[in-house]
Amino acid sequence: MKKQLLLISLLLLFLASCGVKQTRNLLTSGNYDEAIDNAINNLRSNKDKKGNQDYVYLLEEAFFKAKERDLKSLNLLEQDKNPANLEKIYNTYIQLDNRQEKIKPLLPLQLINEAKNAKFPFDNYNKQIVDSKIALSKYLYANSLSLLKSTNKMDIRKAYDDLEYLNQINPNYQNTLQLQEEALNKGRYYVNVVLRNQTNMVIPVPLQNDLLDFNTLGLNDKWTVYHSSIQKGIKYDFQLIMNFREINISPEQIKEKEFIKEKQIKDGQKILLDKDGKVVKDEKGNIVKVDNLKTVTIRINEFNQYKGCQLTANVDYIDFKNKQLLQSFPLVAESVFTNGYATYKGDKRATDESYYSYFDRRLIPFPSNEQMIYNTGEDLKSKLKGIISKNRFK
């Protein structure tokens, strides 16, 4: 028992030393905040434990260096007077304040050998946080207004992102939400979707409706909206045309195959006879019996029904304004109808049990041509979704 306790103690000591080493490496490599987090996590459970003293020293040093670096960075950023630095300035003050708040619940932290508490010079950053947030809010708002005047959708989307961030740090600032909605509408691509049937066959209406419902395809997103019909007041950017070129449907086929199978099976038991025809007995005088093997035969007529459909199309990306073809992608979708069944004469034990289900099946009606075309729908939608997902409008 003592040996086990010693091993556990040594293991805990080893793990503790590894934790201290990792924290020290983070500190010496300049990852001050990670070092702070490591030290806090280890001190949280027992901050006054003598074995945790190294973490107190490391926390004190990491806090001092992190604060010093942030204040130097702020001094440079504020002297630069570049409004593009306002977000960095605001976030740095937030970082300074958050770092203090992490440490406060642990205080005081004793330095046992020095008989004093570790020093953490805290400052009140409330004014700086408020002032930098006000300055950043004004900048984001003004910059977004400027970007919203652009005809470039990427600029407008940048305005949307800035307004979204503005609403996070300063909720309901002026008419931010209204401007964000405006940016969303202006920054979107609107795509008109058209189906064209250039085959000599009818494409089922339900399939057309499925293909035109881009909500079910999951392709509508924040910046791209698909409409199957032109809507008033919308300026469309692109047109997506699915041109059905050819529909091939194979003839209805039934292939028949006949074969015979034989198998030896166990059919009860029989008395064992020796070469002279006498009954064989065991040591106790009991009659010896063995399996009676019987050869059985089955004649099977197997039938396989088959009908296939292949639909070929082109997916064309068109510039809506000048009707210029931008890209074209081939698309091939398929569906297959199959049914297998069998009849037999003889003893069905002569074939594998896995084949028995064929004997329970029967001839079933072939699907109509229209149904075969409709059955390509899942494959067609999957292929269409794959093309659009890999080739976003831009």
C-alpha positions in Angstrom: 0.0 0.0 0.0 2.8 2.4 0.9 4.5 1.6 -2.4 1.3 2.5 -4.3 1.0 5.8 -2.4 4.6 6.6 -3.2 4.1 5.9 -6.9 0.9 8.1 -6.9 2.8 10.9 -5.2 5.7 10.7 -7.7 3.2 10.7 -10.6 1.4 13.8 -9.2 4.8 15.5 -8.7 5.8 14.7 -12.3 2.6 16.1 -13.7 2.9 19.2 -11.6 6.5 19.8 -12.8 5.3 19.3 -16.4 2.6 21.9 -15.9 5.0 24.5 -14.5 7.5 23.8 -17.3 4.8 24.3 -19.9 3.7 27.6 -18.3 7.3 28.8 -18.2 7.8 27.9 -21.8 4.7 29.9 -22.8 6.0 32.9 -20.8 9.5 32.8 -22.3 8.0 32.5 -25.8 5.9 35.6 -25.4 2.5 33.8 -25.1 1.7 35.8 -21.9 -2.0 35.3 -21.9 -1.8 31.5 -22.4 0.7 31.4 -19.5 -1.7 33.4 -17.4 -4.6 31.0 -18.2 -2.4 28.0 -17.3 -1.3 29.5 -14.0 -4.9 30.5 -13.1 -6.2 27.0 -13.9 -3.7 25.4 -11.6 -4.2 27.9 -8.8 -7.9 27.8 -8.9 -8.3 24.5 -6.9 -5.7 25.3 -4.2 -4.0 28.6 -4.5 -2.2 28.4 -1.0 -0.6 25.0 -1.7 3.1 25.2 -1.3 3.6 23.2 -4.5 1.8 25.8 -6.5 4.2 28.7 -5.6 5.9 28.5 -9.0 2.5 29.3 -10.6 2.2 32.4 -8.4 5.6 33.7 -9.5 4.8 32.9 -13.2 1.4 34.6 -13.0 2.9 37.7 -11.5 5.6 37.9 -14.2 3.2 37.1 -17.1 0.7 39.7 -16.0 3.4 42.4 -15.8 4.8 41.6 -19.2 1.4 41.3 -20.9 0.3 44.6 -19.5 3.6 46.3 -20.5 3.3 45.0 -24.0 -0.3 46.1 -24.4 0.3 49.6 -23.1 3.3 50.1 -25.5 1.1 48.9 -28.4 -1.6 51.4 -27.3 0.8 54.3 -27.1 1.9 53.6 -30.7 -1.6 53.1 -32.1 -3.0 56.3 -30.4 -0.1 58.4 -31.6 -0.6 57.1 -35.2 -4.1 58.8 -35.3 -5.2 56.3 -38.0 -8.9 55.6 -37.6 -8.3 52.1 -38.9 -6.6 51.4 -35.6 -9.7 52.2 -33.5 -10.8 48.6 -33.4 -7.4 47.4 -32.2 -7.3 50.1 -29.6 -10.8 49.2 -28.2 -10.0 45.5 -28.1 -6.7 46.1 -26.4 -8.4 48.0 -23.6 -11.0 45.2 -23.3 -8.1 42.7 -23.1 -6.4 44.7 -20.4 -9.6 44.8 -18.3 -10.5 41.1 -18.9 -7.0 40.0 -17.8 -7.5 41.8 -14.5 -10.9 40.3 -14.0 -9.5 36.8 -14.4 -7.0 37.3 -11.6 -9.2 39.2 -9.1 -11.0 36.1 -7.8 -7.7 34.5 -6.7 -6.4 37.5 -4.8 -4.6 37.7 -2.4 -1.9 35.3 -3.7 0.9 34.7 -1.1 4.6 34.5 -1.8 5.4 32.2 1.1 9.2 32.4 1.2 9.1 36.2 1.0 6.2 36.5 3.5 4.3 38.9 1.2 1.6 38.9 -1.4 2.2 38.9 -5.1 1.7 42.3 -6.7 -0.7 42.9 -9.6 -0.9 46.6 -10.3 -4.5 47.0 -11.6 -5.9 50.1 -13.4 -9.4 51.3 -14.1 -9.9 51.2 -17.8 -13.6 52.1 -17.8 -13.1 55.6 -19.3 -10.7 54.4 -22.0 -13.1 51.5 -22.9 -16.1 53.9 -23.2 -14.1 56.5 -25.2 -12.6 54.0 -27.6 -16.0 52.3 -28.1 -17.6 55.7 -29.0 -14.8 56.6 -31.4 -14.9 53.1 -33.0 -18.7 53.2 -33.3 -18.6 56.6 -35.1 -15.9 55.3 -37.4 -17.7 52.0 -38.3 -21.0 53.9 -38.8 -19.5 56.6 -41.1 -17.4 54.0 -43.0 -20.5 51.8 -43.5 -22.5 54.7 -44.9 -19.7 55.4 -47.4 -19.5 51.7 -48.4 -23.2 51.5 -48.9 -23.0 54.0 -51.7 -20.7 51.7 -53.7 -21.9 49.6 -56.6 -19.5 46.9 -55.7 -21.3 44.1 -53.8 -18.1 43.2 -51.9 -17.9 46.7 -50.5 -21.6 46.5 -49.4 -21.0 43.1 -47.7 -18.0 44.7 -45.9 -20.5 47.4 -44.7 -22.8 44.7 -43.5 -20.0 43.0 -41.5 -19.0 46.3 -40.0 -22.6 47.1 -39.0 -23.0 43.7 -37.5 -19.9 44.2 -35.4 -21.1 47.7 -34.5 -24.4 46.2 -33.2 -22.5 43.7 -31.1 -20.3 46.3 -29.3 -22.9 49.1 -29.2 -26.4 47.6 -29.6 -29.1 49.7 -31.4 -26.6 52.5 -32.3 -28.5 55.0 -34.3 -30.2 53.2 -37.3 -27.6 50.4 -37.5 -30.2 47.6 -37.8 -32.0 49.4 -40.6 -28.7 50.0 -42.5 -27.7 46.4 -41.9 -31.0 45.2 -43.6 -30.2 47.6 -46.5 -26.7 46.2 -46.8 -28.1 42.7 -46.8 -30.5 43.4 -49.7 -28.0 45.4 -51.7 -25.1 42.9 -51.2 -27.0 39.8 -52.3 -26.8 38.1 -55.6 -30.3 37.4 -57.0 -30.5 34.5 -59.4 -33.4 33.7 -61.7 -33.7 29.9 -62.2 -35.2 28.6 -65.5 -35.9 25.1 -66.8 -35.8 24.4 -70.5 -37.0 21.1 -72.0 -35.3 20.5 -75.3 -36.2 16.9 -75.4 -39.2 15.3 -77.1 -40.5 14.0 -73.8 -42.6 15.5 -71.0 -40.8 16.3 -67.7 -43.3 15.6 -64.8 -44.5 18.8 -63.1 -43.7 17.5 -59.6 -40.1 17.1 -60.7 -40.0 20.6 -62.2 -41.4 22.0 -58.9 -38.8 20.1 -56.9 -35.9 21.4 -59.0 -37.2 25.0 -58.8 -37.6 24.9 -55.0 -34.1 25.9 -53.9 -35.2 26.1 -50.3 -35.5 22.3 -50.2 -32.2 22.0 -52.0 -30.6 24.1 -49.2 -28.9 26.4 -51.7 -30.3 29.8 -50.6 -27.8 31.5 -48.2 -27.3 34.9 -46.8 -25.7 36.3 -50.0 -27.4 34.3 -52.7 -31.1 34.0 -53.3 -32.7 32.0 -56.1 -36.1 32.8 -57.6 -38.0 30.6 -60.0 -40.1 33.5 -61.3 -39.2 37.1 -61.8 -40.3 39.3 -58.9 -41.1 43.0 -59.1 -38.6 45.4 -57.6 -35.7 42.9 -57.8 -32.6 43.6 -59.9 -31.3 40.1 -60.9 -27.6 39.6 -61.3 -27.6 36.1 -62.8 -29.7 33.5 -64.5 -29.3 29.8 -64.0 -30.7 27.8 -66.9 -31.1 24.0 -66.7 -31.3 22.8 -70.3 -32.7 19.3 -70.6 -30.9 18.0 -73.7 -31.8 14.3 -73.9 -33.9 11.7 -72.1 -33.1 8.0 -72.8 -35.4 5.3 -71.5 -34.5 1.7 -72.1 -37.1 -0.9 -73.3 -38.7 -3.0 -70.6 -36.6 -6.1 -70.3 -37.2 -9.5 -68.6 -34.2 -11.8 -68.7 -34.7 -15.5 -67.8 -32.1 -17.9 -66.7 -32.7 -21.6 -65.9 -30.3 -23.7 -63.8 -30.2 -26.9 -61.7 -28.6 -27.4 -58.3 -27.9 -30.4 -56.3 -27.0 -30.8 -52.6 -26.6 -33.6 -50.1 -28.7 -33.0 -47.1 -29.3 -34.7 -43.8 -32.5 -36.7 -43.8 -32.8 -38.3 -40.4 -30.6 -41.2 -39.3 -30.0 -44.8 -40.2 -28.5 -47.9 -38.6 -24.8 -48.3 -39.4 -24.0 -51.6 -41.2 -20.6 -53.1 -41.6 -19.2 -54.4 -44.9 -21.0 -57.7 -44.4 -24.3 -56.0 -43.9 -24.4 -56.6 -40.1 -25.6 -54.1 -37.6 -22.7 -52.2 -35.9 -22.8 -51.9 -32.1 -20.7 -49.8 -29.7 -18.7 -51.0 -26.7 -21.9 -51.1 -24.5 -23.8 -53.1 -27.1 -25.9 -50.1 -28.3 -26.8 -49.9 -32.0 -24.8 -47.3 -33.8 -26.7 -44.8 -35.9 -25.3 -42.3 -38.4 -26.8 -39.4 -40.5 -28.8 -40.5 -43.5 -27.5 -38.3 -46.4 -29.8 -37.7 -49.3 -29.2 -36.0 -52.6 -31.9 -33.4 -53.5 -32.3 -31.5 -56.8 -34.0 -28.3 -57.7 -34.7 -26.7 -61.1 -34.8 -22.9 -60.9 -36.2 -20.4 -63.4 -34.8 -17.0 -62.5 -36.3 -13.8 -63.9 -34.8 -10.3 -63.8 -36.8 -7.2 -64.7 -34.9 -4.1 -65.8 -35.7 -0.6 -67.1 -33.3 2.4 -67.0 -33.6 6.1 -67.5 -30.8 8.6 -68.3 -31.3 12.3 -68.4 -28.6 14.7 -69.8 -28.6 18.4 -69.3 -26.5 21.5 -69.2 -26.4 23.9 -66.3 -25.7 27.4 -67.7 -24.7 30.5 -65.7 -25.8 33.6 -67.5 -25.1 37.3 -66.7 -28.7 38.6 -66.4 -27.9 42.1 -67.6 -26.2 41.3 -70.9 -27.4 37.6 -71.3 -23.8 36.5 -71.8 -22.9 32.9 -71.0 -20.5 32.8 -68.1 -20.1 29.1 -67.5 -21.7 25.8 -68.5 -21.6 22.5 -66.7 -22.8 19.1 -68.0 -25.1 17.1 -65.8 -26.1 13.4 -66.2 -28.7 11.8 -63.9 -29.9 8.2 -63.9 -32.5 6.0 -62.3 -32.8 2.2 -62.6 -35.8 -0.1 -62.0 -34.9 -3.7 -61.2 -36.8 -6.7 -59.8 -35.7 -10.2 -59.4 -37.8 -13.3 -58.7 -37.8 -17.0 -59.3 -39.9 -20.2 -59.6 -38.7 -23.7 -59.0 -39.5 -27.4 -59.3 -38.0 -29.9 -56.9 -36.7 -29.6 -53.4 -35.8 -26.0 -52.5 -33.4 -27.3 -49.8 -31.0 -27.9 -52.7 -30.3 -24.2 -52.9 -29.0 -21.7 -50.3 -31.5 -20.3 -47.8 -30.4 -16.8 -48.8 -32.0 -17.4 -52.2 -35.4 -18.4 -50.7 -36.6 -14.8 -50.8 -36.6 -14.9 -54.7 -39.3 -17.6 -54.5 -41.5 -15.2 -52.5 -41.4 -12.5 -55.2 -43.5 -12.1 -58.3 -43.5 -10.1 -61.5 -44.5 -6.5 -60.8 -45.6 -3.9 -63.3 -42.9 -1.8 -64.9 -43.0 2.0 -64.0 -44.2 4.3 -66.8 -41.8 6.5 -68.7 -43.0 9.5 -66.8 -42.4 7.7 -63.5 -38.9 6.7 -64.6 -38.1 10.4 -65.4 -39.5 11.5 -62.0 -37.4 8.8 -60.3 -34.2 10.5 -61.6 -35.2 13.4 -59.4 -33.1 12.5 -56.3 -30.0 11.9 -58.5 -30.7 15.0 -60.5 -31.1 17.3 -57.4 -27.9 15.8 -55.8 -25.9 16.5 -59.0 -27.3 20.0 -59.4 -26.6 20.8 -55.8 -23.0 19.6 -56.2 -22.5 21.8 -59.2 -23.9 25.0 -57.6 -22.1 24.3 -54.2 -18.7 24.0 -56.0 -19.3 26.9 -58.4 -20.8 29.8 -56.4 -21.9 32.9 -58.2 -19.4 35.7 -57.9 
